[in-house]
């Protein structure tokens, strides 16, 4: 599973569905290695194109089915709008260059799967399909990576079909507009070390949104005219928005941005404190007043001392700078 679902492969942030795309920095496609004779499952017809072979090989690895149990339904030439082949993933930016490729539909065990590829099949990504179990596995893989745990330490508490009331799948973030349309999907709750983590998933499994908030940080105004927001999810995903330099935001994870010591400090705050709001804004009426706030969603009942408040503001601002400059 890890080979075909690396970090972020099946996760997509809420703002992708509700706001314009961020400035690209990398692709979210899966490489296919055809250099070794056994890289492709046996019984794949030599008459297939490289792109078709790559899609069939990917589905075979995902499902554990041999190639002769998979049927090619259709292949359509497509010009993808970005380097992610039209499939956005959480924490992964996409080059905006057009990519010539194919939309390939495969069928296995009575279920259809849609793959997007480039022309030569060196990049392939699953876009849609019957993926309940696969999605759960990939979320567990990602959460284990975020928290520094073994996958065996994480369990599925519940998985339920729901209808979300908006296109953001019921998760509201600052500065993100959500279309008010009913969106069928699923809610999955995982548990690790006695803490539960909720995810909202679209019906086809192509979009997965972390839903358990940990912190919202805002900085607005001042002489420099700041207009920054940052949302941190308990499961470790981070989203920042800077309306000047990066109007469409950037994504990352605590595990990739912070040291173990910095992550341990945040986890200690989560376990010690409850929900509270901090306000370090300039007084009303001050010229070029800067608004500086934190909304914190801890798991206990404690309240921070003044030293904790100062440390939390410094921690959040440092995290914002690291992700903004990455």
N, C-alpha and C positions, 0 to 999 in steps of 0.2 A: 504493500500500500504506500509506503513512504517513497518508493521510487517514482510512482506516478502521481502522488499528491504531496509535493514538497510544500514548504511554508507558503500559506495563503492561496494555494491552488483552488480551493473550492469556496473561499470566503470573499464576500464583496461588501464593501462598506455601504451604509445607508445613503450617503450623499451621492454615490454613483448613480442611483436610480432617480435622484430628486434634484440634482444640480448639474451644471456643466462639468466636464472632465478636467482633472488637474493637469498641469504642465507635465509632459511625459519624461521619464528618465530611464525606464527599462521595460522589457517585455514580460508578459505573464504566460507565455506559451511553454509547452512541455517539449523538450528536445527528444528526438527519437534517434537512437544510435543504431544505424544499419551496418556498422563496420564489422561486427562479429557475425559469424554464420548462424549462431543460435539466438540472435537478438530478436528475430521474428518467429512467432509460433509456427509449428509445422502445419502443413496442409493449406498454406495460403497460396492461392493460384498465382502463377507467374504472369498471368494475363492482366492482373490488376495493375493500376498505376501506382507509383511510389506513394502518393497521397492516400490512396485507398488502402494500400498495405499498411501504412502507418496508423491509420484510424482503426483498422481491424486488429492490429497488434496491440494497440492501446486498450481496446475493449476486452480483448482476450486476457490481458494482464489484470484488468480491473475486476472482471467477473470470474476468472479462473476457468473459463470455457475454452476449449480448443477452437481453432479457427474454423474447422468444418461445421461447428455448431452456430456460426454467426453468418447472417445473410446480408449482403449488400443490397439495400433498398433503392437508394438514389444517390447521384452525385451531381452537384450544381456548381458551376464556376461562379465565383463571387470575388468582388474587390472589397476587401475588409478595410474599414475606416482607420485602423490603427494597428500597431505592432502586437496588440493583444488579441488580434483576430476577432474583434468585436465582442470579446468576453472579458468583463472587468472583474478584478479580484482585489480583495482587501489588501492594503499594504503594498500594492504593485502598481507602478505608474506605467503608462503606455506611450510609446513613440507615436506621433501623429502621422507618420508616413503611411500612404496607402499600400496595402499588401495584396497582391494577386494570389488567389487560392481557391479553396473548394469548401462547400457545405456538404458533408457526407452523412447520410442516414443509414444506420445499421440496425438490424433486428436480431435479438437473442432471447430465447425463452419467452417469446410472445411480447417482448418489450422493445420499444424503439429508442435509439440513442443518437443524438446529433453531435457530430464532431466538426470543428473548424480547423482547416489546415492551410499551410502555405502551398505554393505550387509543387515543390519537390518532396513534400511530406516530412521535411526536417523539423517542422514545428506542428504540433497538433494539440488541441485543447477540447475537452468535453464541454459542450454548451448546454445540453439538456438531456434528460433521460430519467428513467425510474431508478432513483439513486438513494432512497431512504437510508439503507444500511451503509452505503458508501459515504454519504454525507456525514453520518454520525461518526464513522471511522476517521474521516479527515478532520472533523472538528476536534475529536479527541487527540489526534496527532498534533494539531496546532496548539491546543490548550496545554498539552504536555510540554511542548517546546516553550511556550510563553512562561510557564510556571516552573520550568526546570524539574519536571517530574517524569516518572516512567508512565507510559500509557496504561499499564496495569493498575496504577493508582487512581485512575479516573473511571467513573461508572456513569451509566445513563440512568437518570432518575425517572424521566418521563419523556414521552414523545407523542404529541397530540396534534391532530388536524385542527386548524383554526381559520377564521376569516378576519384578517386585519382590516382596520377601518380606513387605512390610507396606503399610499404607495411606498411610504417609509416603513411599512410593516410594523407599525405601532411603536417605533423608537424615535423620539424627538431629540434633535441636537440643535444647539444654537446656530442661527444663521442658515438653517437648512429648511427649505420650503417643501411641503409634502402635498402631492395631489390627493384630493379627497375622493379616492375611489376604493372600493372594496377589493382587497388583494388576498386571494386564497393562499394558504401556506401551512406551515407547521411550526410549533414551538417545541424545542428540545432543551431539556434541563440536564446538565451534567453536574457531578459532584466530585470534589477532590479535597481531602483533608477536612471534611465536615463543612465545606463551603460550596454553595450551589452557584452555577453559572448558567444563565439563560441565553439561548440563541433563537432568533426568528429566521425561518427559512422559507423561500418562495416555493410554490407548489412543484415546480420542476427541479428544485434542488440547485439551481444555478446561482442563487443569491442567498448568502448567509450573513445575518446581521447580529453582532453581539448586542445584548440587550440589558446587561446588568451594569449600570453606571457606577463609577467610583469617584470621579472628580470632574468638575467643570470650572475652568479658569478663564477669566476675562481681564483684558487690559485695554482701556479706551481713553482717548484724549491725550492730555499733556502737551508740552511744547512740541514734541515730535509727532503728535497726531496719531498715536497708536490706535489700532482697531483690530486687536488680536483675540482669538478664542481658542481654547483647547479642551477637548473631551477625552477623558481617560476611562476605559472600561475595566471592570474588575478582572476580566479575563486577559488583560494585558495589551489590548489594542489601543492606539492613540490616534486622534485626528486633530489637526491644527488648521486654522484659517487665519490668514493675514490679508486684509482687504487691499493692501497696497502692493506688496511684492508677490503674493501668491493668492489671488482672489478665489481660487477654486480648491485650496487646501492641499495638505500633504498627509500621508498616512505612514504609520510605523508601529512598532511594538516596544514595550518596556524592555523586553529581553535583548533587543538589538540596540537600544539607545542608552541604557543605564548599566552601571556596574552592579555586581551582586550586592554590594553594601548599600547602594542607593535603592535597589529593589527591596531589600530586606527592611530598610527604613520605612518605605511606603507600606509594605505589608504589616509592619508593626502598628502604624497609624490606623490602618483599616481594621485591625483586630482590637485596638484599644478604644477608638472613638466611635461615636454614633454619627447621625446626620447633623450638619451644622453649616452655617454660612459665615464667611469671614469678609470683612470690608476694610481694606487699607487705602481707601480713596482719599483724595484731598478734600478738605472741608468745602461745603457749598459756598459759592461766591468767589472762590480762588480763581485768579486768571489762569487760563490754560489748565483747568482742573483735570486731573487724571483719575479715572475710575479704575479701581483694581480690586477684584473680588474673586472668591473661591466658594463654590458649593461642594461640600464633601459628603459622601455617602458611605459612612463606616458601618461596621457590622455589630458594634457594641453600643454602650450607653455613655462612655466617657466624653468629656469635653476638653479641648486643648488648652494648655496654659499659654501665656503670652509667648514664651520661648518656642513652643510648638507651632504657634501661628506663624511666627517669623520664619521658622525652618521650613514650614510647608509652602509659604510663598516663594522662598528661594528655590526649593525643590522644583516647584511647578514652572517657574520662570526658566530655570536651567534646562528642564526637559523641553520646553517650548523652543528654546534657542537651538538645542541639539537637533531636533527634528526639522526646524525651519531651515537650518544650514546644511542638512544632510543631502 
